[in-house]
Amino acid sequence: MKIHILIVFLVTCLFGASVPTECKDFKTGKFKMEDDQTGTNYITRNDSTQIEYLPKLGIKVELNAVWTSDCTLELSLKDILENTNNYPISDFILVSKIIKTTDSSYVMSSEIKGVDDTPMVKEFIRID
């Protein structure tokens, strides 16, 4: 019986590890992300630009988007399009890596380059 459990465990691990992360499916499009502090965030991304809209905070920014590998994206501030509450927004580079995908969503781990040691992990859902 222990052998059967071990075999099932090994097969599950091997097949689970071999499932590819289809990052290319999420390089462009419209997405939303829920956050306890900022509410629902809306993201629109094309090949080189990402627009993020945070209605709860009254913030809309345009970001330069550079894919440094199949699953890693670097975002930097290009322009502040809206900031109705005058929140301080400074230049930054956000390094984000897609770590899991499904048919309609992806999970991304993100860190601010040179500032943050603890990655933020969030799920983004395709809305287009």
C-alpha positions as CSV (number, residue, x, y, z in Angstrom):
1,M,0.0,0.0,0.0
2,K,2.8,2.4,0.8
3,I,4.4,1.7,-2.6
4,H,1.1,2.7,-4.3
5,I,0.9,5.9,-2.4
6,L,4.5,6.7,-3.2
7,I,3.9,6.0,-6.9
8,V,0.8,8.2,-7.1
9,F,2.7,11.0,-5.3
10,L,5.7,10.7,-7.7
11,V,3.5,10.6,-10.8
12,T,1.5,13.6,-9.5
13,C,4.7,15.6,-8.9
14,L,6.3,14.7,-12.2
15,F,3.2,15.6,-14.3
16,G,2.4,18.7,-12.2
17,A,5.9,20.0,-12.6
18,S,5.8,19.4,-16.4
19,V,2.7,21.6,-17.0
20,P,4.1,24.7,-18.9
21,T,3.4,28.2,-17.8
22,E,1.9,29.9,-20.8
23,C,3.1,33.4,-20.2
24,K,2.8,34.4,-23.8
25,D,-1.0,34.2,-23.5
26,F,-0.9,37.1,-21.0
27,K,1.6,39.5,-22.5
28,T,-1.2,41.7,-23.9
29,G,-4.8,42.2,-22.9
30,K,-7.1,43.6,-20.2
31,F,-7.0,42.2,-16.7
32,K,-8.2,43.0,-13.2
33,M,-6.7,42.3,-9.8
34,E,-8.3,42.6,-6.4
35,D,-6.4,44.1,-3.5
36,D,-7.5,44.7,0.1
37,Q,-5.9,48.2,0.2
38,T,-6.4,49.5,-3.3
39,G,-9.6,47.8,-4.3
40,T,-10.1,46.5,-7.9
41,N,-7.2,47.4,-10.2
42,Y,-7.6,47.4,-13.9
43,I,-4.7,46.7,-16.2
44,T,-4.5,47.2,-20.0
45,R,-1.2,46.0,-21.6
46,N,0.1,46.0,-25.1
47,D,3.6,45.1,-26.4
48,S,5.4,48.0,-24.7
49,T,2.9,49.9,-22.5
50,Q,0.8,49.1,-19.5
51,I,-2.0,51.3,-18.2
52,E,-3.1,50.7,-14.6
53,Y,-6.3,52.3,-13.2
54,L,-7.0,52.2,-9.5
55,P,-10.5,53.8,-9.2
56,K,-10.6,53.6,-5.3
57,L,-7.5,55.7,-5.1
58,G,-8.2,57.9,-8.1
59,I,-4.9,56.9,-9.8
60,K,-4.2,56.1,-13.4
61,V,-0.6,55.6,-14.6
62,E,1.1,54.7,-17.8
63,L,4.0,52.3,-17.5
64,N,6.8,51.2,-19.8
65,A,6.5,47.4,-20.1
66,V,9.6,45.4,-21.1
67,W,9.6,41.6,-21.2
68,T,13.1,40.5,-20.1
69,S,12.2,36.8,-20.5
70,D,9.2,34.7,-21.5
71,C,7.6,35.1,-18.0
72,T,9.4,38.2,-16.5
73,L,8.2,41.8,-17.0
74,E,9.8,45.0,-15.9
75,L,7.5,48.0,-15.4
76,S,8.7,51.6,-15.0
77,L,6.7,54.8,-14.6
78,K,6.2,56.6,-17.9
79,D,3.4,59.1,-17.0
80,I,0.8,59.9,-14.4
81,L,-2.5,60.2,-16.2
82,E,-4.7,60.8,-13.2
83,N,-4.1,61.4,-9.5
84,T,-7.2,63.0,-8.0
85,N,-6.1,62.6,-4.4
86,N,-2.5,63.8,-5.0
87,Y,-0.9,60.6,-3.8
88,P,2.9,60.8,-4.0
89,I,4.1,58.7,-6.9
90,S,7.8,58.4,-7.6
91,D,9.9,56.6,-10.3
92,F,10.3,52.9,-9.7
93,I,11.1,49.6,-11.5
94,L,8.7,46.8,-10.7
95,V,10.0,43.3,-11.6
96,S,7.2,40.9,-12.0
97,K,7.3,37.2,-12.8
98,I,4.4,35.0,-13.9
99,I,4.5,31.9,-11.7
100,K,1.3,30.2,-12.6
101,T,-1.3,30.4,-15.4
102,T,-4.8,29.1,-16.1
103,D,-7.0,29.5,-19.2
104,S,-8.2,32.9,-17.9
105,S,-5.8,34.1,-15.2
106,Y,-2.2,34.3,-14.1
107,V,-0.4,34.6,-10.8
108,M,2.4,37.1,-10.6
109,S,5.1,37.6,-8.1
110,S,6.4,41.2,-8.0
111,E,9.1,43.2,-6.3
112,I,10.2,46.8,-6.5
113,K,13.8,46.7,-7.8
114,G,16.3,47.7,-5.1
115,V,13.6,48.4,-2.5
116,D,11.6,45.4,-1.6
117,D,12.8,42.0,-0.5
118,T,9.4,40.5,0.0
119,P,7.5,39.8,-3.2
120,M,3.8,40.6,-3.6
121,V,1.9,37.7,-5.1
122,K,-1.4,38.5,-6.8
123,E,-3.8,36.8,-9.2
124,F,-4.8,38.7,-12.4
125,I,-8.0,37.7,-14.2
126,R,-8.5,38.4,-18.0
127,I,-11.5,40.6,-18.6
128,D,-11.3,41.1,-22.4
